[in-house]
Amino acid sequence: MKRTKTSKAWMKEHVNDFFVKQAKKEGYRSRAAYKLMEIAERDHLFKPGMTVVDLGAAPGGWSQVAAEKLMGKGRAVAVDILEMAPISGVTFIQGDFREASVLAELKEQLKDLPVDLVICDMSPNITGIGIIDQTRGMHLAELALEFCTERLNSGGNFLVKVFQGSGFDEFFRAMRATFDRVVTRKPLASRGRSSEIYLLGLGKRD
Ligand SMILES: C[S@@+](CC[C@H](N)C(=O)[O-])C[C@H]1O[C@@H](n2cnc3c(N)ncnc32)[C@H](O)[C@@H]1O
């Protein structure tokens, strides 16, 4: 696309294109990997030895970043409806996170390990009907928060993708009731999708 005026469309294409190329060059499976890297660096999310759960993990960019940051120490468990090619240091569960059996399998994998960090990049299949997509997206985020309530360690952190729109304010309030601090993050690699934003809950309350 030719740069004429300071067009938003040009910026969107340009930024997306840059991260797609960068991911190819550096061996990441998605440009989304750069979103997590940026947030993780800024907010010091990872430490070797942690237990991390990655919800909506395929094709695996975030899981790759998590595995790198754990440096072979700790545990990473990833879930997605879609298949995901193996990543060293990551246990993968294929299934729908909305289903009780998948949640049970995740808990089984984690056993009694305290979970230090939950990262959730789940997005539903887009129908193009705004209210349906928004409702489905918020539902996935709510389920992930519910999982945190139950399984995240006291003091643990939760990074989740949400879409601004219906249900956002209620979800934000629920996050604030669960964590000591909640901040919003809009990493550079996310600029293209206007309503997508990341919420980071820091320090799960007892
Ligand atoms: C944007 S992609 C995640 C990209 C990933 N973070 C990466 O870096 O490669 C969103 C993922 O959410 C998954 N997803 C959507 N609904 C899901 C559900 N109910 N259970 C599990 N995964 C789901 C999709 O299959 C898709 O792979």
The ligand as an SDF file (V2000), in Angstrom:
LIG
                    3D

 27 29  0  0  0  0  0  0  0  0999 V2000
   -5.2550  -15.3980   18.1310 C   0  0  0  0  0  0  0  0  0  0  0  0
   -5.1440  -17.1170   18.2540 S   0  0  0  0  0  0  0  0  0  0  0  0
   -3.8890  -17.3550   19.4470 C   0  0  0  0  0  0  0  0  0  0  0  0
   -2.5080  -17.0950   18.9330 C   0  0  0  0  0  0  0  0  0  0  0  0
   -1.4300  -17.5440   19.8910 C   0  0  0  0  0  0  0  0  0  0  0  0
   -1.4120  -16.7330   21.1030 N   0  0  0  0  0  0  0  0  0  0  0  0
   -0.0730  -17.4950   19.2600 C   0  0  0  0  0  0  0  0  0  0  0  0
    0.7510  -16.6830   19.6810 O   0  0  0  0  0  0  0  0  0  0  0  0
    0.1860  -18.2890   18.3570 O   0  0  0  0  0  0  0  0  0  0  0  0
   -6.5890  -17.5220   19.1290 C   0  0  0  0  0  0  0  0  0  0  0  0
   -6.7360  -18.9960   19.4140 C   0  0  0  0  0  0  0  0  0  0  0  0
   -7.8190  -19.1960   20.3020 O   0  0  0  0  0  0  0  0  0  0  0  0
   -8.3010  -20.5000   20.0460 C   0  0  0  0  0  0  0  0  0  0  0  0
   -9.6180  -20.7140   20.6640 N   0  0  0  0  0  0  0  0  0  0  0  0
  -10.7600  -20.0560   20.3880 C   0  0  0  0  0  0  0  0  0  0  0  0
  -11.7640  -20.5430   21.1210 N   0  0  0  0  0  0  0  0  0  0  0  0
  -11.2280  -21.5170   21.8960 C   0  0  0  0  0  0  0  0  0  0  0  0
  -11.7870  -22.4000   22.8620 C   0  0  0  0  0  0  0  0  0  0  0  0
  -13.0770  -22.3790   23.1710 N   0  0  0  0  0  0  0  0  0  0  0  0
  -10.9630  -23.2980   23.4640 N   0  0  0  0  0  0  0  0  0  0  0  0
   -9.6450  -23.3430   23.1420 C   0  0  0  0  0  0  0  0  0  0  0  0
   -9.0730  -22.5360   22.2270 N   0  0  0  0  0  0  0  0  0  0  0  0
   -9.8570  -21.6280   21.6130 C   0  0  0  0  0  0  0  0  0  0  0  0
   -8.3330  -20.5620   18.5350 C   0  0  0  0  0  0  0  0  0  0  0  0
   -8.4060  -21.8890   18.0770 O   0  0  0  0  0  0  0  0  0  0  0  0
   -7.0380  -19.8440   18.1710 C   0  0  0  0  0  0  0  0  0  0  0  0
   -6.0030  -20.7410   17.9190 O   0  0  0  0  0  0  0  0  0  0  0  0
  1  2  1  0
  2  3  1  0
  2 10  1  0
  3  4  1  0
  4  5  1  0
  5  6  1  0
  5  7  1  0
  7  8  2  0
  7  9  1  0
 10 11  1  0
 11 12  1  0
 11 26  1  0
 12 13  1  0
 13 14  1  0
 13 24  1  0
 14 15  1  0
 14 23  1  0
 15 16  2  0
 16 17  1  0
 17 18  1  0
 17 23  2  0
 18 19  1  0
 18 20  2  0
 20 21  1  0
 21 22  2  0
 22 23  1  0
 24 25  1  0
 24 26  1  0
 26 27  1  0
M  CHG  2   2   1   9  -1
M  END
$$$$
